[in-house]
Amino acid sequence: MIELQYFNQIYITPKGKLILFNDSIYEITMWDIENLSAKTRVLIEWRHILKHIETSDNEELLIVCTEYKKSKETNLYVFSAETGINLASFNTKLVIDRFHLIAYSKGERLLYQYIQKSVKKYSLMDPYNLKYPVNAIKLFEDKPIQEEYIIKSDKIIFTNDGKVFIEQLVHDDWVTYLRKNLNDTNTITTPSKRTIDNITKIVNSKTYDPPHRNEFEGKFLKWSLEINDETVKLIANKLKTSIKKQLDILPSLKNINGKNYIVHCEVLENDDFITITRIGVFIWTYNKFSGVKMHYYWNDWNNRLEEFVFEKTNFKEDFFKNWAPGRILPFSSYETIRRNSDIEFGEGKALLFKEFLEDNINEELYLTCYGKDLMKTLIKLKDDKRIRNLGKSCIDKCMQDKNYLISKISLLSIIFENFNELSENHPAFIASALSLIGLVIPFIIVIPNSTSPHLSKYGRYYHLSKTSYFDILTSILWVRWISLQTRFQNKLQNFQKRLPFFDLIVKRVISFYNVGHSTTVLAIPLPNFVSYPNSYSFLEELLVPSPNPFTYSNKVEVINFEFYRYLNGEALLKFKWDTYGRKYYLTIWAIYTIFLCNFIIAVSYYKSISQTTLSILLYATICLGIWHLFFELRQFIFSPLTYIYSAWNFFDLGAYLCPMISSIIWLQNNVMPTEWATFSTLLLEIKFLLFFRAIEFSGDYFSMILGVAQRGFSFLLILGFIIAAFAHSLHILLRPAIDVSLDYPSYSTDPNDPWNLATTYNTIDSNGTIEENSSLIEPPTATTNMFMLMGSAIAAVYIMLTGDTSPISYWDLDNHPALLVLTIIFSFVATIYLMNLFIGVLSNEIDETKTREAYLILRAEILEEIELLYMSPRQRRKENWFPFIIFYECHIIKLREHVMDIQKDKWLGYKKPYISNNLNEVLHLPEEQPSLKQIETKIADTNEKVEKVREFRNLKEIIKELPTKEDLEDLKELIKE
């Protein structure tokens, strides 16, 4: 259920999709009502007023019209309904009255109506490239429209003299009409149905005829081929003009020449030129700025083209096995292009594949349509340089005039939907990207006297769900509560009006104790970073949940610490914790507390409670233990290696298993197993204490304790090996030579026999003489000679490590040189050197432990566990818990301190976060002092200018020495004479 009062504009598409505009965060969401999932989520610029929304006939494009009152500009945005990416935008001072997407299946165009000097006018543009509008008034010349009209499915419905007319708006031969009647020579990005059918027909042809002619005429272009053995020149000639552009398209490959290179070629309806060649399918296009260029390439060989043999390829089945015609052409064969980017074309040795890749990275049309596929290919091929270039291009497109364009933020999904692979294999690139989007402010906004906590969420986030009786009851109660609040506010206002002292006293007291802060709004520009895929298998999700970039980010330590240095990381965790984390965590804690209390009560008070109550407590312990083990099993199934490598998971297992085993033994024998109960109690209570690690007031200390323990584990392991080595040596040296019993004397002469080491008591006669013939022996114990067994020997050496020498006090060191040497070596190496070194290591680790980041990582791990193990698949798809983009409020004072620290070089991250002009204006930051490198660059530039001035002065002197006009005249006269 959703409260529709939160939305000021709601649309329903012809196919039943629900479009809602959330004006608190300027988000437009298209919902699929059948499965209650968000199909598309897009953002518009803040402070823009939403005027209207339109969709294409197949609802794959979303067109949004907004108005910005301050600059009196109208903005048109075209979004992909599949990816949510802003494909194109158009700003104008014109007042756009209406707009429609027409000719979807013939050559799509955006038709918009605007008013100029009180006259209605019409223009057309390519929706994928909102540039170069074309006058479209001819479309309406023969249509006597008097009132408002409706355009649907390329038909126009209007009234005239009280009659309703339905006429065809889009001509059957639409592309010809565009080119010849409307003089529209702009690119047709979306292939018409005829074009797609033509390409599909070419693809599915059983045989291909080589070109028998050299010229191919289209609607406004004439393509021609000049072919010989060494070159294949493709020439584009604009009809009725002398404009010609050419390109040599023959690759420098063995066994390929100009005569056999092209297998088939045709001009397409949109005037592009398709060539099926011996190395793949090319589509060429013409641009008045760049001339002839590669627009598309298809070959799923995915290897070096030198190894590709056209004759051995089943062209129809293998060459086009993944061909899937759609709204736009499927993405080019980027892997083949990348692997062959060094191939030279023509006599000019042009690197057409390399240039095509660069165009796909830098040009917005390719980037928005195919950027995600290109990024996946570059990741697969580990092309770090182009990954960086592609990421930089995405971020650059999101910025204008040193400010962020919120409507373009969806482009960053190209980067962050591949966060897993990029953070693992290209961490420097991810760290650099995080620095550029660490402080994104959507608009210059200051909220005075805000009572919101620092880094708390801003705006409303919602989710559609089926209405239950509980929802209806909640809604009724909520309406009653709102009504009660309204009545109370009205009564309070009347009370204030009757009592004038309220303004004089009460308001002053309230303002004196005002706890409000000036805040601003920042964005976490990580599209779909916390979202889960909408399509999933319920059973698979129960066994092995699909992780999202957030849950994966905790596995890469370098990126983990880098991410949580930024306010975005902390704000993201706060949003998750406040939205659902706290509730889940306290519930888990409460269940564990019941588990703990059942066993502790049974162990502590078993003598004073009845046998029935004791049995109930023990059975409850077993049942709750199984409950906890179920989630441990799920965690192991999700990531076995991660589970095994974490020592804390074994600690948790011990805390669950020991009480269960103790309870089972107790129920079987009717006697409490004391030793099992002892260790069970210890583990249970320590585990209970560890629950405090998620609470903020103690989390920093727990993160420090756990972090230092993890870092010092390797040192402890080395120390353990040293203890074991000395224990083994002393065991060999001091063990008895014969088998002895502590119950019966052995009467041997072995100096290591416990009976010979035991304390002896002799009698003294009345004269004070010690009688040596008779004595009393104190029976030896297990601690008399702890080196008899290897296990007790390790315990003895550990006791010696603390400085207690009692385990070797039974031997006379003066008469035992080997023991003396081992004791000296151990006391120096272990007790003095290693223990002091260990204290120093711990001290350094405490200083180096980033307690704040470590605490945030701890909380992130807890939230990850809650999401993947305790939530159902349906809960993980709740849009209000896992939104597309998150906005948060930030106290300006704290934010200013944070940014000032960055400017004072106190930032410990990979790069300084980028400070936008809007943020600078909100915080009123002082002018940043130039760095030493900037000063050196400026000095070098100044020196260069000085040198140029000197050269100019010298040039002036040379000019002065040149002959004047009079001198030339005299010289001319001399020549004549």
VEXLUMTOR-934805 format. One line per 3 residues: their letters; for each residue x, y negated, z of C-alpha. Coordinates in steps of 0.2 Angstrom, whole numbers, plus 5000, padded with zeros to 4 digits. Layout:
N
A = X:Y:Z  ...
REM end
This chain:
977
MIE = 5000:5000:5000  5006:4982:4997  5000:4965:5003
LQY = 4996:4956:4987  4995:4939:4996  5014:4939:4995
FNQ = 5014:4937:4976  5009:4921:4967  5008:4930:4950
IYI = 5003:4947:4945  5002:4955:4928  4995:4971:4921
TPK = 5002:4977:4904  4991:4985:4890  4999:5002:4895
GKL = 4995:5000:4913  5011:4994:4921  5010:4982:4935
ILF = 5021:4967:4935  5024:4957:4951  5033:4941:4954
NDS = 5041:4940:4971  5044:4921:4973  5054:4923:4989
IYE = 5069:4930:4980  5064:4926:4962  5062:4944:4957
ITM = 5051:4952:4944  5047:4970:4945  5038:4981:4933
WDI = 5030:4996:4942  5024:5012:4935  5008:5014:4944
ENL = 5006:5033:4940  5022:5038:4949  5023:5023:4960
SAK = 5041:5019:4955  5049:5003:4949  5053:5004:4931
TRV = 5062:4987:4929  5068:4974:4941  5075:4958:4935
LIE = 5080:4941:4943  5077:4923:4936  5086:4908:4941
WRH = 5082:4901:4958  5071:4885:4959  5064:4889:4942
ILK = 5045:4890:4941  5038:4906:4932  5026:4900:4918
HIE = 5022:4917:4909  5028:4935:4906  5026:4945:4890
TSD = 5031:4962:4885  5034:4970:4868  5021:4982:4860
NEE = 5031:4997:4867  5035:4988:4883  5053:4990:4881
LLI = 5057:4972:4881  5052:4959:4895  5051:4941:4890
VCT = 5050:4928:4904  5047:4909:4902  5052:4898:4916
EYK = 5053:4879:4919  5066:4869:4929  5058:4853:4935
KSK = 5074:4844:4939  5081:4845:4922  5064:4846:4913
ETN = 5070:4862:4904  5061:4877:4898  5070:4894:4899
LYV = 5066:4909:4889  5074:4926:4895  5073:4943:4886
FSA = 5076:4958:4898  5078:4976:4893  5064:4985:4902
ETG = 5076:5001:4903  5091:4993:4911  5085:4977:4918
INL = 5099:4968:4909  5097:4950:4902  5099:4953:4884
ASF = 5098:4934:4879  5092:4917:4885  5087:4901:4878
NTK = 5086:4884:4886  5077:4869:4878  5070:4852:4882
LVI = 5054:4857:4872  5038:4861:4880  5035:4880:4875
DRF = 5017:4883:4876  5015:4901:4870  5027:4915:4864
HLI = 5025:4932:4857  5035:4947:4851  5030:4952:4834
AYS = 5035:4964:4820  5042:4977:4832  5042:4991:4819
KGE = 5047:4980:4804  5060:4968:4810  5057:4961:4827
RLL = 5056:4942:4830  5051:4931:4845  5038:4919:4839
YQY = 5035:4904:4851  5024:4889:4850  5030:4872:4856
IQK = 5023:4854:4857  5033:4840:4849  5026:4823:4848
SVK = 5009:4830:4852  5010:4841:4837  5010:4860:4838
KYS = 5025:4869:4830  5031:4887:4828  5048:4895:4827
LMD = 5055:4912:4826  5071:4919:4833  5079:4936:4835
PYN = 5075:4942:4853  5092:4950:4855  5101:4934:4850
LKY = 5091:4918:4854  5100:4906:4843  5096:4897:4827
PVN = 5077:4895:4827  5068:4896:4811  5053:4886:4806
AIK = 5038:4898:4806  5023:4886:4802  5020:4895:4786
LFE = 5014:4910:4796  4999:4899:4801  4996:4889:4785
DKP = 4981:4900:4778  4973:4903:4795  4961:4889:4800
IQE = 4964:4891:4819  4953:4879:4829  4954:4886:4847
EYI = 4965:4897:4857  4971:4913:4848  4977:4930:4853
IKS = 4992:4940:4845  4992:4958:4848  5000:4972:4837
DKI = 5005:4960:4823  4987:4954:4822  4980:4937:4826
IFT = 4963:4935:4833  4955:4917:4832  4939:4908:4831
NDG = 4933:4896:4818  4915:4888:4818  4909:4900:4831
KVF = 4916:4915:4821  4929:4928:4826  4943:4932:4814
IEQ = 4955:4946:4815  4969:4944:4802  4986:4952:4799
LVH = 5000:4940:4805  5015:4950:4800  5017:4954:4781
DDW = 5019:4972:4775  5036:4967:4767  5041:4958:4782
VTY = 5060:4957:4780  5057:4950:4762  5045:4937:4769
LRK = 5058:4932:4782  5072:4930:4770  5063:4922:4755
NLN = 5048:4913:4762  5055:4908:4779  5073:4907:4774
DTN = 5077:4917:4790  5095:4924:4787  5098:4928:4805
TIT = 5103:4946:4810  5089:4958:4813  5096:4968:4828
TPS = 5081:4980:4830  5080:4991:4814  5063:4991:4806
KRT = 5054:5008:4805  5058:5008:4787  5077:5006:4791
IDN = 5077:5019:4804  5068:5031:4792  5081:5027:4778
ITK = 5095:5030:4790  5087:5046:4796  5084:5052:4778
IVN = 5102:5048:4774  5108:5058:4789  5097:5073:4785
SKT = 5101:5074:4767  5108:5091:4762  5120:5083:4748
YDP = 5128:5066:4746  5131:5058:4730  5146:5046:4729
PHR = 5142:5029:4723  5140:5028:4704  5138:5009:4704
NEF = 5149:4995:4712  5135:4982:4717  5121:4984:4729
EGK = 5109:4969:4731  5099:4966:4747  5087:4952:4752
FLK = 5100:4939:4754  5116:4947:4751  5124:4957:4737
WSL = 5137:4970:4742  5150:4976:4730  5165:4988:4731
EIN = 5182:4987:4722  5189:5004:4722  5206:5011:4717
DET = 5218:5024:4724  5226:5013:4736  5212:5001:4742
VKL = 5193:5000:4745  5187:4982:4746  5170:4979:4752
IAN = 5164:4962:4746  5148:4952:4753  5141:4939:4742
KLK = 5127:4927:4748  5114:4927:4735  5113:4910:4725
TSI = 5129:4904:4732  5147:4906:4728  5151:4911:4746
KKQ = 5161:4928:4746  5169:4937:4760  5179:4953:4758
LDI = 5187:4967:4769  5198:4982:4764  5190:4997:4773
LPS = 5202:5011:4767  5211:5019:4782  5229:5024:4781
LKN = 5226:5043:4783  5234:5057:4774  5223:5066:4761
ING = 5212:5051:4759  5212:5039:4745  5201:5026:4738
KNY = 5193:5037:4725  5187:5051:4737  5185:5040:4753
IVH = 5166:5035:4752  5154:5049:4751  5138:5039:4750
CEV = 5133:5021:4752  5117:5010:4753  5111:4993:4757
LEN = 5099:4993:4772  5083:4983:4773  5091:4971:4785
DDF = 5105:4968:4773  5118:4978:4782  5128:4990:4772
ITI = 5129:5009:4777  5144:5019:4771  5146:5038:4774
TRI = 5164:5041:4772  5176:5056:4775  5179:5050:4793
GVF = 5162:5045:4798  5147:5033:4796  5150:5015:4796
IWT = 5137:5001:4796  5145:4984:4790  5137:4967:4793
YNK = 5140:4950:4787  5142:4934:4798  5144:4917:4791
FSG = 5157:4914:4805  5167:4930:4805  5163:4937:4787
VKM = 5162:4955:4784  5164:4965:4800  5161:4983:4807
HYY = 5144:4983:4816  5143:5002:4820  5152:5018:4818
WND = 5147:5036:4821  5157:5052:4822  5156:5064:4837
WNN = 5174:5071:4833  5181:5064:4849  5199:5067:4843
RLE = 5212:5061:4831  5205:5058:4814  5221:5065:4806
EFV = 5214:5082:4812  5197:5079:4806  5193:5089:4789
FEK = 5177:5083:4781  5175:5099:4770  5175:5110:4786
TNF = 5162:5100:4794  5144:5104:4794  5139:5086:4791
KED = 5121:5088:4795  5122:5098:4810  5139:5094:4818
FFK = 5142:5076:4812  5125:5070:4818  5121:5082:4832
NWA = 5118:5069:4845  5109:5057:4833  5093:5050:4842
PGR = 5085:5035:4833  5077:5023:4845  5073:5005:4847
ILP = 5091:5000:4843  5104:5011:4836  5112:5024:4848
FSS = 5129:5018:4855  5144:5020:4843  5156:5035:4845
YET = 5167:5025:4857  5178:5040:4861  5183:5043:4843
IRR = 5186:5024:4841  5196:5023:4856  5207:5038:4852
NSD = 5210:5031:4834  5211:5012:4838  5229:5012:4831
IEF = 5223:5017:4813  5227:5003:4800  5215:4999:4787
GEG = 5219:4992:4770  5235:4983:4763  5233:4970:4777
KAL = 5235:4984:4790  5220:4978:4800  5216:4987:4816
LFK = 5197:4988:4813  5193:5000:4827  5203:4990:4839
EFL = 5194:4974:4834  5177:4983:4835  5181:4988:4853
EDN = 5186:4970:4857  5170:4964:4849  5160:4977:4860
INE = 5169:4970:4875  5167:4952:4872  5151:4949:4862
ELY = 5136:4948:4873  5125:4957:4861  5135:4973:4861
LTC = 5139:4971:4880  5121:4970:4885  5115:4985:4874
YGK = 5130:4997:4875  5141:4991:4889  5136:5005:4901
DLM = 5140:5018:4888  5157:5009:4883  5162:5009:4902
KTL = 5159:5027:4904  5169:5031:4889  5184:5020:4895
IKL = 5183:5028:4912  5184:5046:4904  5199:5041:4894
KDD = 5207:5031:4909  5209:5015:4899  5214:5004:4913
KRI = 5217:4988:4902  5200:4989:4893  5191:4993:4909
RNL = 5198:4977:4916  5194:4967:4901  5176:4974:4900
GKS = 5173:4971:4919  5180:4953:4917  5169:4950:4902
CID = 5154:4956:4913  5158:4944:4927  5162:4929:4915
KCM = 5145:4931:4907  5137:4929:4924  5145:4912:4927
QDK = 5142:4895:4919  5150:4879:4925  5159:4888:4939
NYL = 5143:4894:4946  5134:4910:4946  5119:4914:4935
ISK = 5107:4925:4945  5098:4930:4929  5114:4938:4922
ISL = 5118:4947:4938  5111:4963:4931  5126:4964:4919
LSI = 5137:4969:4934  5127:4986:4935  5139:4990:4921
IFE = 5153:4990:4934  5145:4995:4950  5134:5010:4943
NFN = 5151:5018:4940  5158:5013:4957  5163:5031:4961
ELS = 5175:5034:4947  5181:5016:4947  5185:5015:4965
ENH = 5194:5032:4965  5204:5029:4949  5205:5010:4947
PAF = 5205:5003:4964  5214:4987:4960  5201:4983:4947
IAS = 5187:4986:4959  5196:4975:4973  5198:4961:4960
ALS = 5180:4962:4955  5174:4961:4973  5185:4945:4975
LIG = 5176:4937:4961  5158:4941:4968  5162:4940:4987
LVI = 5153:4923:4990  5138:4922:4977  5126:4908:4981
PFI = 5111:4908:4970  5107:4889:4972  5111:4874:4982
IVI = 5100:4878:4997  5101:4873:5015  5088:4879:5028
PNS = 5088:4867:5043  5084:4874:5060  5083:4892:5055
TSP = 5081:4904:5069  5087:4919:5058  5102:4928:5065
HLS = 5119:4926:5055  5119:4938:5040  5101:4943:5042
KYG = 5090:4947:5027  5082:4933:5017  5066:4935:5008
RYY = 5053:4950:5007  5056:4967:5000  5041:4978:4996
HLS = 5036:4996:4990  5021:5003:4982  5013:5018:4990
KTS = 4997:5027:4991  4985:5020:5003  4981:5031:5018
YFD = 4968:5029:5032  4982:5023:5043  4987:5009:5031
ILT = 4969:5003:5030  4968:5003:5049  4985:4993:5050
SIL = 4979:4981:5037  4963:4977:5046  4973:4975:5062
WVR = 4985:4964:5053  4971:4953:5046  4964:4951:5064
WIS = 4981:4947:5070  4983:4933:5057  4966:4926:5061
LQT = 4970:4926:5080  4987:4917:5076  4977:4904:5065
RFQ = 4964:4901:5079  4978:4899:5092  4988:4887:5081
NKL = 4972:4876:5078  4968:4876:5097  4987:4871:5101
QNF = 4986:4857:5088  4970:4850:5096  4978:4852:5113
QKR = 4993:4842:5107  4981:4828:5100  4972:4827:5117
LPF = 4988:4826:5127  5000:4812:5120  5013:4817:5134
FDL = 5016:4832:5123  5026:4822:5110  5035:4812:5124
IVK = 5041:4827:5135  5038:4844:5128  5045:4841:5110
RVI = 5060:4833:5118  5063:4848:5129  5061:4860:5114
SFY = 5073:4850:5103  5085:4849:5117  5086:4868:5119
NVG = 5084:4871:5100  5093:4887:5095  5090:4884:5076
HST = 5105:4884:5064  5107:4876:5047  5109:4891:5035
TVL = 5111:4895:5017  5107:4910:5006  5120:4921:4998
AIP = 5117:4936:4987  5125:4954:4987  5127:4955:4968
LPN = 5129:4974:4967  5114:4979:4956  5108:4997:4960
FVS = 5122:4999:4973  5111:5006:4986  5097:5013:4975
YPN = 5094:5031:4971  5089:5037:4953  5070:5038:4951
SYS = 5071:5055:4942  5076:5070:4953  5072:5087:4958
FLE = 5064:5089:4975  5072:5106:4979  5089:5100:4973
ELL = 5088:5084:4983  5084:5094:4999  5099:5105:4997
VPS = 5112:5093:4988  5106:5075:4989  5112:5064:4975
PNP = 5123:5051:4982  5123:5032:4977  5138:5021:4975
FTY = 5136:5015:4994  5137:5033:5001  5152:5037:4990
SNK = 5161:5021:4994  5165:5028:5012  5176:5041:5004
VEV = 5189:5029:4997  5198:5022:5012  5207:5008:5002
INF = 5191:5001:4994  5182:5004:5010  5192:4992:5020
EFY = 5192:4980:5006  5173:4980:5004  5170:4977:5022
RYL = 5182:4962:5023  5168:4952:5014  5153:4945:5022
NGE = 5143:4955:5008  5148:4972:5016  5143:4967:5034
ALL = 5127:4959:5028  5123:4975:5018  5125:4986:5034
KFK = 5115:4974:5044  5101:4975:5031  5101:4994:5032
WDT = 5102:4995:5051  5088:4982:5054  5077:4990:5040
YGR = 5078:5008:5045  5095:5013:5052  5091:5008:5070
KYY = 5074:5018:5070  5082:5034:5064  5097:5032:5075
LTI = 5088:5030:5091  5076:5044:5086  5091:5056:5083
WAI = 5099:5050:5099  5083:5053:5109  5082:5071:5102
YTI = 5100:5074:5107  5097:5067:5124  5082:5079:5127
FLC = 5094:5093:5121  5107:5087:5133  5095:5085:5148
NFI = 5088:5102:5146  5105:5111:5148  5112:5099:5161
IAV = 5096:5101:5172  5097:5120:5170  5116:5120:5175
SYY = 5115:5108:5189  5098:5113:5197  5096:5132:5193
KSI = 5096:5137:5211  5081:5125:5216  5070:5128:5201
SQT = 5059:5142:5197  5064:5156:5184  5050:5151:5173
TLS = 5056:5133:5172  5074:5139:5170  5069:5150:5155
ILL = 5059:5136:5147  5074:5124:5148  5086:5137:5141
YAT = 5074:5142:5127  5072:5123:5123  5091:5121:5122
ICL = 5092:5135:5110  5078:5128:5099  5085:5110:5099
GIW = 5103:5117:5096  5096:5126:5080  5088:5109:5075
HLF = 5105:5101:5076  5114:5115:5067  5102:5114:5053
FEL = 5108:5096:5049  5126:5102:5051  5123:5115:5038
RQF = 5116:5102:5026  5131:5091:5029  5142:5106:5025
IFS = 5132:5111:5009  5133:5093:5003  5152:5092:5004
PLT = 5161:5107:5011  5179:5100:5009  5175:5084:5017
YIY = 5166:5093:5032  5181:5105:5035  5194:5091:5034
SAW = 5185:5081:5048  5190:5086:5066  5174:5077:5073
NFF = 5163:5090:5064  5171:5104:5073  5168:5094:5089
DLG = 5150:5092:5085  5148:5111:5081  5156:5114:5098
AYL = 5144:5103:5107  5129:5112:5099  5135:5130:5099
CPM = 5142:5131:5116  5126:5127:5126  5116:5138:5114
ISS = 5129:5153:5117  5128:5149:5136  5109:5149:5136
IIW = 5108:5166:5126  5121:5174:5138  5112:5167:5153
LQN = 5095:5174:5147  5102:5191:5144  5112:5193:5160
NVM = 5101:5182:5172  5118:5175:5178  5125:5158:5173
PTE = 5141:5160:5163  5151:5147:5173  5165:5145:5161
WAT = 5154:5143:5146  5143:5131:5155  5158:5121:5161
FST = 5165:5118:5143  5147:5115:5136  5143:5102:5149
LLL = 5160:5093:5145  5157:5093:5126  5138:5088:5128
EIK = 5142:5073:5138  5157:5067:5128  5146:5069:5112
FLL = 5132:5058:5121  5145:5045:5124  5150:5045:5106
FFR = 5133:5039:5101  5137:5022:5108  5149:5020:5093
AIE = 5135:5013:5083  5131:4999:5096  5139:4983:5092
FSG = 5145:4978:5110  5155:4995:5111  5158:4999:5093
DYF = 5174:4989:5091  5182:4999:5105  5176:5016:5099
SMI = 5182:5012:5081  5199:5007:5089  5200:5024:5099
LGV = 5194:5035:5085  5205:5025:5072  5221:5026:5082
AQR = 5217:5045:5086  5216:5049:5068  5232:5039:5064
GFS = 5241:5047:5078  5236:5065:5075  5251:5069:5064
FLL = 5262:5063:5077  5253:5074:5090  5255:5089:5078
ILG = 5274:5086:5077  5274:5085:5096  5264:5101:5098
FII = 5276:5110:5087  5291:5104:5098  5282:5110:5114
AAF = 5279:5127:5106  5297:5128:5100  5303:5125:5118
AHS = 5290:5136:5126  5295:5150:5114  5314:5148:5119
LHI = 5310:5147:5137  5299:5162:5136  5313:5173:5128
LLR = 5326:5166:5141  5315:5168:5157  5303:5183:5154
PAI = 5306:5199:5165  5317:5212:5157  5305:5226:5163
DVS = 5286:5227:5165  5281:5220:5181  5264:5218:5191
LDY = 5259:5204:5202  5250:5217:5214  5265:5229:5217
PSY = 5283:5225:5220  5295:5232:5206  5311:5232:5217
STD = 5321:5227:5202  5337:5217:5201  5330:5206:5187
PND = 5332:5188:5191  5317:5184:5181  5306:5196:5191
PWN = 5292:5186:5199  5295:5197:5215  5313:5191:5215
LAT = 5308:5173:5213  5295:5173:5226  5297:5164:5243
TYN = 5306:5175:5256  5304:5173:5275  5317:5180:5287
TID = 5316:5182:5306  5327:5173:5318  5333:5180:5334
SNG = 5334:5171:5351  5352:5166:5347  5347:5158:5331
TIE = 5354:5171:5320  5345:5175:5303  5341:5193:5302
ENS = 5345:5198:5283  5339:5216:5285  5321:5212:5288
SLI = 5311:5199:5278  5293:5195:5273  5290:5191:5254
EPP = 5276:5179:5249  5267:5189:5235  5270:5180:5218
TAT = 5256:5171:5208  5254:5168:5190  5263:5151:5192
TNM = 5279:5159:5200  5285:5163:5182  5274:5155:5170
FML = 5286:5160:5156  5281:5178:5157  5268:5176:5143
MGS = 5269:5164:5128  5252:5156:5132  5257:5151:5150
AIA = 5274:5146:5144  5266:5133:5132  5256:5127:5148
AVY = 5272:5126:5158  5281:5116:5145  5267:5104:5143
IML = 5267:5101:5163  5286:5098:5161  5282:5085:5148
TGD = 5273:5075:5161  5289:5075:5172  5284:5089:5183
TSP = 5298:5102:5184  5289:5114:5196  5288:5128:5182
ISY = 5307:5130:5183  5310:5126:5201  5311:5144:5205
WDL = 5328:5146:5196  5345:5140:5202  5351:5129:5188
DNH = 5369:5129:5194  5370:5148:5191  5359:5147:5175
PAL = 5368:5136:5162  5357:5141:5147  5342:5135:5157
LVL = 5351:5119:5162  5355:5115:5144  5337:5118:5138
TII = 5331:5107:5152  5342:5093:5148  5338:5094:5129
FSF = 5320:5095:5132  5320:5081:5145  5329:5069:5133
VAT = 5320:5074:5117  5303:5076:5122  5300:5067:5139
IYL = 5311:5052:5136  5313:5050:5117  5297:5057:5110
MNL = 5285:5051:5123  5292:5033:5123  5291:5034:5104
FIG = 5273:5040:5105  5268:5025:5116  5276:5013:5104
VLS = 5267:5021:5089  5251:5019:5098  5254:5001:5102
NEI = 5258:4998:5084  5243:5007:5078  5232:4997:5090
DET = 5239:4981:5083  5237:4986:5065  5219:4994:5067
KTR = 5207:4982:5059  5194:4984:5073  5180:4974:5064
EAY = 5182:4983:5047  5184:5000:5056  5168:4997:5066
LIL = 5158:4993:5050  5165:5008:5042  5159:5019:5057
RAE = 5142:5011:5055  5142:5014:5036  5146:5033:5039
ILE = 5132:5034:5051  5120:5026:5039  5126:5037:5025
EIE = 5123:5053:5036  5105:5046:5040  5101:5043:5021
LLY = 5108:5059:5014  5103:5071:5028  5088:5064:5038
MSP = 5078:5056:5025  5067:5065:5012  5070:5062:4994
RQR = 5054:5051:4993  5060:5040:5007  5077:5037:4998
RKE = 5066:5030:4984  5058:5016:4994  5061:5000:4985
NWF = 5060:4990:5001  5073:5000:5010  5085:5002:4994
PFI = 5082:4986:4984  5090:4981:4968  5098:4965:4975
IFY = 5099:4960:4993  5099:4941:4999  5105:4936:5016
ECH = 5105:4920:5027  5122:4914:5033  5125:4901:5046
IIK = 5134:4887:5038  5145:4883:5052  5152:4901:5053
LRE = 5152:4902:5034  5162:4886:5033  5175:4893:5046
HVM = 5176:4909:5036  5180:4900:5019  5192:4888:5028
DIQ = 5202:4903:5034  5202:4909:5016  5209:4892:5010
KDK = 5222:4892:5024  5229:4909:5017  5222:4919:5032
WLG = 5214:4931:5020  5220:4949:5021  5211:4956:5006
YKK = 5218:4960:4989  5213:4943:4982  5205:4927:4988
PYI = 5187:4926:4985  5181:4914:4972  5173:4898:4978
SNN = 5159:4892:4967  5154:4873:4965  5137:4876:4973
LNE = 5146:4884:4988  5158:4870:4989  5144:4857:4988
VLH = 5134:4866:5002  5149:4868:5014  5157:4851:5010
LPE = 5174:4859:5009  5190:4848:5009  5200:4848:4993
EQP = 5211:4863:4993  5229:4859:4994  5239:4866:4978
SLK = 5250:4881:4981  5268:4881:4977  5266:4890:4961
QIE = 5253:4877:4955  5265:4863:4960  5279:4871:4950
TKI = 5267:4873:4935  5262:4855:4936  5281:4849:4937
ADT = 5285:4860:4922  5270:4852:4912  5276:4835:4918
NEK = 5294:4838:4912  5287:4844:4895  5277:4828:4893
VEK = 5292:4818:4897  5302:4827:4884  5289:4824:4871
VRE = 5289:4805:4876  5308:4805:4874  5306:4813:4857
FRN = 5293:4800:4852  5305:4786:4857  5318:4794:4846
LKE = 5306:4795:4832  5302:4777:4833  5320:4773:4832
IIK = 5322:4784:4816  5306:4776:4809  5314:4758:4812
ELP = 5329:4764:4802  5319:4769:4787  5318:4758:4772
TKE = 5304:4745:4772  5292:4741:4758  5303:4726:4753
DLE = 5319:4737:4752  5310:4750:4741  5304:4735:4730
DLK = 5323:4730:4728  5328:4747:4725  5315:4749:4711
ELI = 5321:4733:4703  5339:4740:4704  5334:4756:4695
KE = 5325:4746:4681  5341:4735:4678
REM end
